[in-house]
Amino acid sequence: DARVTQTPRHKVTEMGQEVTMRCQPILGHNTVFWYRQTMMQGLELLAYFRNRAPLDDSGMPKDRFSAEMPDATLATLKIQPSEPRDSAVYFCASGLMGAYEQYFGPGTRLTVT
Amino acid sequence: GQQLNQSPQSMFIQEGEDVSMNCTSSSIFNTWLWYKQDPGEGPVLLIALYKAGELTSNGRLTAQFGITRKDSFLNISASIPSDVGIYFCAGRDSGGSNYKLTFGKGTLLTVNP
């Protein structure tokens, strides 16, 4: 059963700390997306990759957020330094190039105190 | 940016009833997707639509790609308690970047046994 996996599932940290979230896309998928979900804003696209290359990160606060794909099986989203307003659920999704379906992971619930 | 209007925002129904929800956009879309999100989980893809007028079923769920290409509908027949969750529409507009989806705010469905 192919699924997107994300770690950690929950993260509580203090303001100013670095947070790293990891995602393993479905094997063979070559597009990867990072979303943030909040009650107020809903699902917001932060960044997406195709064949490990970043195509669009316009939704991400550049001064503190960074997204990378060190290899085809790992995508990371880093926040440094974290702030309380970053508290949200962060989802990774993957898909096949040429198709528009995106398959979501279970999310990382981040709480910054 | 592009926005989708999803309605209703919430529904409270009795088990066995049929449910209808819809999404509209201000621009033409060439792909519509419907997702369901259970509490504490990521959105799960239910149905994908690619052609105007297309009608696709997945068990008790039926979705349609509107003729105008600016709307889509999801129907659930004979609802059961496990249908509870948030239903999201998502679309890719014809002038948009490859692979980027716009999401609606969701319809919260509650089913009373």
Interface residues (C-beta under 8 A of the other chain):
Chain A: V4 T31 F33 G42 L43 L45 Y48 R50 L55 D56 F91 A93 G95 M97 Y100 E101 Q102 Y103 F104 G105 P106 G107
Chain B: T31 L33 Y35 G40 E41 G42 P43 V44 L45 A48 F88 A90 R92 S97 N98 Y99 K100 L101 F103 G104 K105 G106
